[in-house]
């Protein structure tokens, strides 16, 4: 059996790496195709697992829009997929790369498997464009690998046949457990972060969601500055490459002596920081999944969550972006040992670290049969019999001009 994995961002690389390794361990050919959406971070993440792209589409350009990225991925994948002749094309999550990869596979008549399927916020603008991306991938995929029973239920409620869904756990936990065991024994990482004071409680912070750009990140950063004024606290803010995410953090926190503004960390370094942290403040979906596996409470700086399982389980708490709720909940976790233990010891709902083998077994059970449909690469559409209704295009163009890279 031959499988093509299409990825473009660091989270995709981390979460698909266990699947790629598991496929190859079972003797299957797995071609890794990168769009380069997070070019340097992606290579770094794959390298941590001894992997590298087999094909680099090298799509990213300065000030590129989501429209250009999607179109470029489709144009580059169209001639590549027939040469690779995959039985399956795998995509992960909800990025523009995942959507474009699934659509390219569908156009080529290749069966698409969606890893981390079924996450929903039920708000098309939060996260944007990820909520729509993953909903569209669900319409294109043949097999849906849901990380939790709730994600599987979401898919069934959208009309996906139960037999097409497998609950596997989250492959990010597979990757995390491998890396966590490695960093525990790595003196180089302890030396890298030797500036941290072991007597202080570390608050680890990240922020990058596009829906928080219009003021939310600034309010979060100012609340973190108030927390940093506590003498028993030390803060590490792992910055994002996007200037609109980095700017508010530097403005509010750059002058504080016990706040460390760090560049984007490799996966091993970030896992080391999570292990060292007392609590984690983040708007990242992946961090919401990983930190509870390490026994770290998570405060989620978003107004809606596409990962309600963590909130229901008690490993995470939704605090929004107004700052006041973040201050209250963080203060409670800093001052109340019982409250901290309740969150730290809650059961992580995202799996046991064996999601990748389950995905491989599901693909093997399907086998290398021909796809159920074979679509032509070019389809002629008949002219409409009635005039098309006029729609306003300027709002659409303004939306589509938002720049990448995305999360």
N, C-alpha and C positions, 0 to 999 in steps of 0.2 A: 504494500500500500504506500502511496505517495501523498504527502501532506505539505501544503504551503501555508506558512504563518506570516500574515501581513501585520506589521507593527510600525509605530513611528515615534512613540513617546516613551519616556522612562518608565512610567507605571505599566504600560503595556509590556515592555521588555522584562520587568521584574515578574509580572504575573504570567507571562507566557514562557519564561525560561524553564520552569519546572515541567511544563507540558512538552516543550521541545526535547528536553533531556529524557523524559519518559518515553516519548515516541522513538527516539533513536536507540534507547536501551532495549526496546522491543524489536529492533531490526528494521524499523520503517524509515524511509527517506523523508526527511523534513527540510524543506527549503525555507530559509528565513529571508523575507523581503522587507526592507526598511524604506519608508518614505522619507526618513530624515527629519520628521517634524520637530523632534528634540535631538538634534544630531549628535552633539558631543555627550549629552547626558545619557542618551540611549546606548551609545557604544560603551560608555563607562558601566552602565547597568548590565549589559550583556556580558561584558568582559569579566564581571564579578562571578559569573557562572561558567566561564571558559567558553563563551559563545561569541560569534560575530555574525553580521549579516552576510548572507550569500549573494544578495543582490541589493544594491543601494540605489534607489530611484533619485536621490539628491534633489528633492523638490523645493526645498525651502529657499526663498529669496527675501531680501529686505522688504519690509512693509507689505508682505504678502497677505492677501485676504483669504478668508475661508473658501470663497468661490474659486480662487485660483488654485488653492491647495487641492480641493476636491476634483476640479477639472484635470489638474496635472496628474493626480494619482490614477484617475480613470484612463487617461491617455497612455501613461507608462505601463499600467498593468495589462491593458488590452492586448498588446503583442507578447508580453512576457508569459501570461498564463498558458496560452496554447503550447509554448515551448517547454514549460515545466510539466504539463499534463498531470495536474494533481487530481487525486480522487476526492480530496477534501481541501477546502480553504478555511483556515481558522482566523478569526479576529477576536479581539478582547475588548470588552468594556464599551465605551461610548464616545470615543474621540472621532474627529473628522476622518482620521486614517481608518478607523474601524468601519465607519459608514461607507467610505469610498471603496475599501477592500471588499466588503460584503456585496456592494452593488456591482463591482467589477466581476466578482465570482458569479453572481447571478446572471449577468449579461453573458458570461462565457459558458453558462450551463454547468458550472461546478457546484457541487454541494457545499454549503456554507455551514460551519459550526460556530456558534457564538458562545464564547467563554465569558462568564459573569453576566449571564442573561437575566432579564426580569426585574432589574432595579428600576424603581419609579418614584418620582416625587409628585407626579400628577400636576405639575406646573411646567408648561413648556418653556418658560423663561428662567427657570431656576432648577438645575443649572442649565445655562444656555451656552452652546447649542446642544449640550450632551443629552438632555432629556429627549429631544426630538431625534437625535442621532440613534440612540439605543432603541427607541420605539420603531424606527424605520428598519434597523438591522433585524429586529424581530420578524418583520414581514418578509425579509429576504432569506432568513436562515432555514436550514433543514433540521438541524439539531440545536437545542438550547440547553446549555450547561449552567443551571441556576445555582448560585452559591448557597441559598437557604430555601427552606420550604415556603416562606413568604414570597420570595422572588418567583418560585414556580407557580404559586397561586396567582400572582399578577399575570403571568403569561396565560394560564388557563382562562382567566377572566377576560383576556383579550381574544380568546378564540383559538389559541394554539393547542393543538391536539396533545393530550397528556402523554401519549407514547413518544412524542418528539422531545420531551423534556426529561432531563436527568438532574437530580439534586446531588451535587458533587462536593459541596464546600467551596471555599474560596482559594484559588491557587496562590494568592498573595500570602496566605498563611503557610503554604508549603515552602515558599521562598524565604519567608521570615524565619522559620524554625531552622533552616539550613544556615542562614547567615548569623542568627543569634548564637548558635553553638560555636561558630567560627570566631566571632568578635570577642566572645568571653575569654578566649585564649590568646588574643592579639595584643601584645604590649605596644605595638606601634600606634594603635588607636588610643590607648590610655595616654600615651605621650602626646598625641595630636591635641587632646583636650586637657592637657595638664594644667591649663590656666583656671580650670573650674575649682571652686572651693568645696571640698567634700563636707564641710560643716554646714553648708547652706542647702536649702531646698531648691532644686532646680525646676524652673518652669520652662518647658520647651514649647516654642510658638512657631507656627507657620501660617501663612495667609496668601492666597493667590486667586480666589474665585472671582470670576469676571463680574458676577452679580454684586460683589462687595466693592467694586471700584468706585462707585458714586457715593463716597463718604463712609462706607462701612469699615474699610480697612483703617482709615484714620481714627475712627472712634475706638476700634479694637486696640490699636497701638497706644492711644492715650490712656485707655484702661490698664494696659500692661505697664505703662509708666507709673501709674499709681501703685500697682502691685510691687513693682521694682523698688519702691521707696521703703518697703518693709526690710528691716535689717537682716532677717533670716533668709531672705530670698535672693536667688540669682536667676537671671533670665538668659536663655539662648534663643534668638530669633533667627531661624534658618530662612534666609531671603530667597525670593524667586527671581528668575531672570527678567521677568516682565517689569519694566520701569514703573508702570502704574501700580504694581503690587509692592515694589521695593521702596518707592518714594515716601509713602506715609510712614513706614517703619523708621526710615532714617530721620525723618523730620521730628518724630515724637520721641525717639529712643536713642538716637546717635550720640547724645551728649551725656548719657547716664553711665556711671562707672561700673555698675554691676550688671549691665546689659551687654551681651556680646552679639553683634550683628555678623552672622557668618554667611559666606557664599553658599550656593546650593551644594549639599553634601552628597557624596556617593551613598549607595544604599547601606553599605556596612557602617559608615560613619553615622548615618542617621539612626540606624538600629542601636548603635552604641549609646547615642544620646537618649533614645527612648528608654533604654534599660536604666540609665543613670537618673532620669527625670523623676520628680515627685508627682507631677501632673503634666498633661499635654493640652495645649490650646490650639485648635486647628480648624480650618474649613475644608481640609482634604478628606476625600472619601477613603483613600487607602490607609491613611493614618488612623482613621476611626476603626478600621478593621485590625490593624497591626498592634496598636498600643495595648488593647485589652489582653492580647495573647501574652504580653509581657507583664501583665498586672498593673497597668498604669491607667488611672482615670483620665477620661477625655472630655473636655468641654468644647462643644461644636459651635463655632461662630457662624452659624447659618440660620436663616429663618424657617427653612423647610429642610427636611432630611430625606434623602433617598436610601438611607440605611437605618430605618426605624428599629430594626432588630436589636441594634446596640443600645438604643434608648430604652426599649422594652426590657432588655436583659439587665439594665442597670450599669453597664460598662461605660456609657456615654450620657451626657446631658446636653440638651439643646439650649444655648444661651443667647442666640441671636447676635445682633451687631450694634445694639445701643450702648454697650459698655457697662451699664449699671448691673445687668444680670450677670455678666462675666465677673465683675468685681465681687458680687455677693457670693456666687458659687465657688469661685476660686478661694475667697477668704474662708469659706466653710471647710474646704478641703485642706487648707493650710492649718486651720485652727482646731478642727475636730478630727481626731485620729479615728474615731469610730466611723464617721462619714467616709473618710478616705478608705478605710479597710473594706467597707461595704461595696464600694465601687471597684476597688482593686481586686477583690476576690470573687466578683460576679463572673459567671460562666460566659466565655466568649462564644457568641452564636455563629461564628464564621467558619467553623470546621476544625478538623483534627490534623491538618497537614498532609492529607492523602487525596486531595482533589485531583491532581494531575493523573495519577494511576487510574482513577475512576473515569476520567475523560478518555484516556487511551483505551480502556476496556470497552467503553461505549462505542468508540469508533471501530474497534476490531469487530464488535458484534454486528455493526452495519456492513462491514466488509468493503471491498473495493469495487462494488458494482457500479455500473454506468449510472449517471444521474437520471432521475425520472423524466427530465425534460432537457432538450437541447435547443437553445435559443440561437437564432442568427445574430451575428455581430452587428448587423445593420438592419433596422426595421423601417419599412416605409409606412408612414401613417397617412391614411386617407384624409383629404381635406374635410373640414367640418361642414355639415349641411346647413348650419345656422351660424350667424355672426357671433363671434366670441363677445362675452360681456366685458366691458371695460373695467379694469381694476387700477387703483392708484399704485404706481410703481415707486414713487420717491421714498416712502417709508421703507419699502423692501430694500431699495438700494442702500439706504443709510444703514440698515441692519447688516447687510452683506459686506459692507466696507470695513467692519471691525477686523482688526489685525490679528494675526497669529504670531508666535506660537500660542496654542491653547494648553490647558492643563493636561 
